[in-house]
Structures are given as C-alpha cells and as structure tokens.
Amino acid sequence: MPREGMNWWHVIISTRNSWLPGDKRGFRSKNHKIHSSGDYKKPPPIEELSGLRRYHQERAGDVIRFSDDAKKIVGLAIINKLTKEGFQIFKSWPWRSRPRTRTG
C-alpha cells in the first residue's frame, strides 16, 4: 500500500476489442455493475456470462493487435512522457505496455 500522501496508478493500455465484456479471462464493467467471479489469473467458469460474451463478440468487429516492436515503442513512449511529467516509474513491462507509476 502507498504511504500516506502518495498517489499510485496502475496503467493498462489495451487495443480495440481485445478485452470485451464477458471475456473468458474475467472482466469488470464500469463501476462494477457487472463483473465475473474470476480474473486473468484465475479465470471464471467458461459458461459464466457466455451470452454477454457472445453478444459483444458478434458486434465488436476485428481485434486490433500491435506487433511486439510496436508494443515496445508505445510502452517506452508512455514511460518517457510520464517520467518527463514527474512520475516515478517503479515497475514496468514495456513489451506489454504496462508501466506502474507513482507521484509523491
């Protein structure tokens, strides 16, 4: 947990249609109005929210994917920008574009 007075953010970048409502890896809707029983580490049962998943898959269109090289470029650009803005990066995975930041 952060020390009092510290602000922490967990930054996640995703692409269009890569994690839809009802996803097999688990999901949470805005304000947790709908959520699965699992998460990406311990996925929910495959049948859970299958109707919701199917509904969104039929309407969503193609998944947008970046190459590994593009992910590195985007991740490093985000890290550089956050660093210039005064954020301290304490853990990052630029190949997955998931920097974790804090200010204080």
Secondary structure, DSSP 8 states (H G I E B T S, - for coil): ---TT-EEEE-----TTSS-TT-TT--B-GGGSSB-S--SSS---TTTTHHHHHHHHHHH-------HHHHHHHHHHHHHHHHHTT-EEEE--TTTT--EEEE-
